[in-house]
Amino acid sequence: MKKYTRPRKKDLIYHYAVNHYYANEIKDFKDINCSKAYVSKVLKQLVKEGYIEPIKKSYKKQNKFVRYRKTDKIYSVKLTKSMSGASKTKIIGPRLNLLSIKYDFKSLPKKKVPGHSYLLNNTKIIDYKHSFDEDLINFRVIGDKWLVVFMPEHLVSADHFRHTRNYLYSKAEKYADWFMEYFDCVLGEPSTYQDYEIAVEDKDPFLSDFAKKHGMLKIINAQGQVVSWYDFSKGYLEFETKDEDLAEIKAFMPMIVADLQNRVLGMQQDIDRHDSLLNVLNEKIDKVDNILQEMKGLLKPKVIPVDEKRDVT
């Protein structure tokens, strides 16, 4: 079996890059711990693969530095080898927890499925792991009825939430097709065995202390349904939900708030500038009014008394 290797550094370099760090800054992060040459090599590879693109060049100490931004191409990477929660390494950006797809067996495997075999509720379970180029997948055979394909956790960009769902489902189906061909069996239509959850780090100190003390903080809607929760199981606070809309709001909220703050500040500056212009305009209007009053006084006809008229005559 091919040895499984986790491209941890490449994943981290990507996520630092799309957060606009320079290569010489990325190499200094403790979780990277590699040379600038290696970081630059990975960045060039990511550009070539179409995941990032350069956006800015500057010159400092006669060396060229480049910033990057993400492209529309989805960069989704595994975080753990198999099951959700297997790693407590702090991550950058949103992550997708375990996703699993279930298939009915239309015909059982003709080849023996290896792996860890055990009984659960009098049902024979076989867990078989296989390493692919991108993922280590756990295939679970449940009795003579079902095959479950467990996808590992993935790290994604916030603006790729919706696209990633279809991306992961298509990958899971690809691995199921491989299983069906390799073990010579027939599978039925897929169904969701366990849908993924979206987790986003939250730095609120009050919520962090509460979740650390009580384990989990649940958020319930008006119908009494749990729509999201705060979890401290990885050693730091995460906001988790199955609702993509809530996840997007949570992920983008800092940017939305910052944008609103900038807009409000800009509007206030515009108002102050307009007030200043109005004051200047009012002063000029007052001056013009005074000039008009003076001109009116000069142009007003002078009335000469009758006696003075006779003297003139």
C-alpha positions in Angstrom: 0.0 0.0 0.0 1.2 3.5 -0.8 2.6 5.3 2.2 0.3 8.1 3.3 1.9 11.6 3.6 0.0 14.7 4.7 1.0 17.8 2.7 0.7 19.9 5.8 3.2 22.6 4.9 1.9 23.2 1.5 -1.6 23.6 2.9 -0.4 26.1 5.5 1.6 28.0 2.9 -1.5 28.3 0.7 -3.6 29.7 3.5 -0.9 32.2 4.7 -0.5 33.3 1.1 -4.2 34.0 0.5 -4.1 36.0 3.7 -1.5 38.3 1.9 1.7 37.3 3.7 5.0 37.6 1.8 7.2 34.5 1.3 9.8 35.8 3.8 7.1 36.3 6.4 5.6 32.8 5.9 8.9 31.0 6.4 9.1 32.5 9.9 5.9 31.0 11.2 6.5 28.2 13.7 4.1 25.7 12.0 6.0 26.2 8.7 9.6 26.1 9.9 11.3 25.8 6.6 13.5 27.9 4.3 12.3 30.9 2.2 13.5 28.9 -0.9 11.1 26.1 -0.1 8.2 28.6 0.5 8.9 30.3 -2.8 9.0 26.9 -4.6 5.6 26.0 -3.1 4.1 29.4 -4.0 5.3 29.0 -7.6 3.7 25.5 -7.7 0.4 26.9 -6.4 0.4 29.6 -9.0 1.2 27.0 -11.7 -1.7 24.8 -10.5 -4.0 27.8 -10.6 -4.9 28.1 -6.9 -3.3 31.5 -6.3 -2.3 34.5 -8.4 0.1 37.4 -7.6 -1.6 40.7 -6.9 1.2 43.1 -5.8 4.9 43.7 -6.2 7.1 45.9 -4.1 10.8 46.5 -3.7 12.4 46.5 -0.4 16.2 46.3 0.2 16.5 45.6 -3.6 14.6 42.3 -3.2 11.3 41.7 -5.0 8.3 40.7 -2.8 5.0 39.4 -4.1 1.6 39.1 -2.4 -1.0 36.6 -3.6 -4.8 36.1 -3.6 -6.9 33.0 -4.1 -8.5 32.1 -7.5 -11.9 30.6 -8.1 -10.3 27.1 -8.2 -11.1 25.2 -5.0 -8.2 24.4 -2.8 -9.5 21.7 -0.4 -7.1 19.7 1.8 -7.3 17.0 4.4 -6.6 17.9 8.0 -6.7 14.4 9.6 -5.9 11.0 8.3 -9.4 9.6 8.9 -11.9 10.3 11.6 -13.1 13.7 12.7 -11.3 15.0 15.8 -8.2 12.9 15.2 -6.0 16.0 15.2 -6.0 18.9 17.7 -3.6 21.0 15.7 -4.8 24.6 15.5 -5.7 25.4 11.9 -6.1 28.5 9.7 -9.4 29.2 8.2 -12.7 27.2 8.2 -12.7 23.5 8.1 -15.2 20.8 7.1 -15.7 18.1 9.6 -16.4 14.5 8.7 -18.5 13.7 5.7 -19.6 10.1 5.0 -21.7 8.5 2.2 -23.6 5.2 2.5 -24.3 2.7 -0.3 -26.4 -0.4 -0.3 -24.8 -3.6 -1.6 -26.6 -4.8 -4.7 -24.0 -7.6 -4.9 -21.4 -8.4 -2.2 -17.6 -8.1 -2.8 -16.2 -11.2 -4.5 -12.7 -10.3 -3.2 -12.2 -10.4 0.6 -12.1 -6.9 2.1 -9.1 -6.7 4.5 -8.9 -4.5 7.5 -9.9 -4.3 11.2 -12.9 -6.6 11.8 -15.1 -6.5 14.9 -18.7 -7.0 16.0 -21.1 -4.1 16.8 -24.6 -4.9 18.0 -24.2 -8.5 16.6 -23.3 -7.0 13.2 -19.9 -7.7 11.6 -18.0 -4.5 10.8 -14.8 -4.2 8.6 -12.9 -0.9 8.6 -10.5 -0.8 5.6 -8.3 2.2 4.9 -6.8 2.9 1.6 -4.4 5.8 0.6 -5.1 7.7 -2.5 -3.0 10.6 -3.9 -5.0 13.2 -2.1 -6.8 11.4 0.8 -6.6 8.5 3.2 -10.1 7.0 3.0 -11.8 4.8 5.5 -14.2 2.2 3.9 -16.6 0.6 6.4 -18.4 -2.6 5.4 -21.5 -3.0 7.7 -22.6 -6.6 7.6 -24.0 -7.7 4.2 -25.9 -4.5 3.7 -23.9 -1.3 3.4 -20.7 0.3 2.5 -19.9 3.7 4.1 -17.2 5.9 2.7 -15.7 8.3 5.3 -14.0 11.4 4.0 -11.3 13.1 6.1 -11.6 16.6 7.4 -10.9 19.3 4.9 -9.7 22.9 5.1 -11.4 25.3 2.7 -11.8 29.0 2.0 -14.9 30.7 3.3 -16.1 31.7 -0.1 -15.9 28.1 -1.3 -18.3 26.6 1.3 -21.1 25.9 -1.2 -18.9 24.6 -4.0 -17.0 22.4 -1.6 -20.1 20.3 -0.7 -20.5 19.1 -4.3 -16.7 18.8 -4.6 -16.5 16.4 -1.6 -19.5 14.4 -2.6 -18.1 13.8 -6.1 -14.8 12.7 -4.6 -16.5 10.3 -2.2 -18.4 8.8 -5.2 -15.1 8.4 -7.1 -13.7 6.5 -4.1 -16.8 4.3 -4.0 -16.4 3.5 -7.7 -12.8 2.5 -7.0 -14.0 0.2 -4.2 -16.7 -1.4 -6.4 -14.2 -2.1 -9.2 -11.4 -3.3 -7.0 -13.4 -5.7 -4.8 -15.8 -6.7 -7.7 -19.1 -5.7 -6.2 -22.2 -3.6 -7.2 -23.3 -0.6 -5.1 -26.7 1.1 -5.1 -27.4 4.8 -5.1 -25.6 7.0 -2.5 -27.2 8.6 0.5 -25.8 10.8 3.2 -24.7 8.8 6.2 -23.3 11.8 8.1 -23.3 15.3 6.6 -20.3 17.5 7.2 -20.2 20.4 9.7 -18.4 23.7 9.1 -16.2 24.9 11.9 -14.8 28.4 12.1 -12.5 29.7 14.9 -14.0 32.2 17.3 -11.9 34.4 19.5 -14.6 35.7 21.9 -13.0 35.4 25.4 -16.4 35.1 27.2 -17.7 32.3 25.0 -14.3 30.6 25.1 -14.3 30.5 28.9 -17.9 29.3 28.9 -17.4 26.5 26.4 -14.2 25.5 28.1 -16.0 25.1 31.4 -19.2 23.5 30.1 -17.8 21.7 27.0 -20.3 23.0 24.5 -22.6 26.0 24.0 -25.7 25.3 21.8 -27.7 27.8 19.8 -31.3 27.0 19.4 -33.8 28.6 17.0 -37.5 29.5 17.7 -38.6 25.9 16.8 -36.3 24.5 19.5 -33.8 23.1 16.9 -30.0 23.2 17.5 -28.7 25.3 14.5 -25.1 25.8 15.7 -22.9 25.3 18.7 -19.6 26.5 20.2 -17.1 23.7 20.9 -13.8 23.7 22.8 -12.9 20.0 22.1 -9.8 21.0 20.0 -8.3 23.2 22.7 -9.6 26.4 21.2 -13.1 27.8 20.6 -14.8 26.9 17.3 -18.2 27.9 16.0 -19.8 24.8 14.3 -22.9 24.4 12.2 -24.4 22.4 9.3 -26.0 25.6 8.0 -23.9 27.1 5.2 -25.6 30.5 5.4 -24.8 30.8 9.1 -21.2 29.6 8.5 -20.7 32.2 5.8 -22.1 34.9 8.0 -19.8 33.8 10.8 -16.7 33.5 8.6 -17.3 36.8 6.8 -18.6 38.8 9.8 -15.3 40.4 10.7 -14.9 41.6 7.1 -18.5 42.8 7.0 -18.2 44.7 10.3 -14.9 46.2 9.1 -16.4 47.2 5.8 -19.4 48.8 7.6 -17.1 50.6 10.0 -15.1 52.0 7.1 -18.3 53.1 5.4 -19.6 54.8 8.5 -16.3 56.5 9.0 -16.3 57.6 5.4 -19.9 58.9 5.6 -19.0 60.8 8.8 -16.0 62.3 7.1 -18.3 63.3 4.1 -20.8 64.8 6.5 -18.1 66.8 8.4 -16.7 68.0 5.0 -20.2 69.0 3.9 -20.8 70.8 7.2 -17.5 72.7 6.7 -18.4 73.6 3.2 -21.9 74.8 4.3 -20.3 77.0 7.0 -18.0 78.5 4.4 -20.9 78.9 2.0 -23.1 80.6 4.7 -20.2 83.0 5.5 -20.0 83.9 1.8 -23.7 84.3 1.5 -23.6 86.7 4.6 -20.9 88.7 2.9 -22.8 88.9 -0.4 -25.9 89.9 1.5 -24.0 92.7 3.3 -22.6 93.9 0.0 -26.1 93.9 -1.5 -27.4 95.9 1.4 -24.7 98.4 0.9 -25.3 98.6 -2.8 -29.0 99.0 -2.2 -28.3 102.0 0.1 -26.2 103.6 -2.6 -28.7 103.1 -5.3 -31.7 104.4 -3.3 -32.9 107.8 -4.8 -32.3 110.8 -2.5 -35.4 112.9 -1.7 -34.7 116.7 -1.9 -37.0 119.0 0.2 -39.2 121.6 -1.6 -37.3 124.6 -0.1 -34.0 123.2 -1.3 -35.4 122.8 -4.8 -36.4 126.6 -4.9 -32.9 127.6 -3.8 -31.5 125.6 -6.6 -33.8 127.2 -9.1 
